[in-house]
Amino acid sequence: MAVRKEREDLWWMSKAWEDYLYWQEHVPANVDTVNSLIENIRRTPWTGLGKPEPLIGDLKGWWSRRITLEHRLVYRLFDMDKPAKGQARPQKITVIQVAQCRYHYTR
């Protein structure tokens, strides 16, 4: 399960990054939607665009949002310590980890 860190607070699992690249090549409008959803997740992780819903079963702890009627963005959030320059204590950041952004729920 490789992870691509686009930013310190946004990590893409390899399958999700492949999905994102697919959208860039084949349906650029979906890239705009995914980007909007990610920005909305940063502001309001559990409410907002795309009808956020918690997943159950094997995907418990993950959430999904609609990209289209067929496709979902599957993500989770977790807190992590980030070393802070010149400070004794690290600062907390919330990381968004994206598992997929194409099709329905697979992991």
Beta strands, then each sheet from edge to edge (+ up, - down):
strand 1: 3-7
strand 2: 10-13
strand 3: 53-54
strand 4: 63-66
strand 5: 72-82
strand 6: 91-100
sheet 1: 1+ 2- 6- 5+ 4- 3+
end
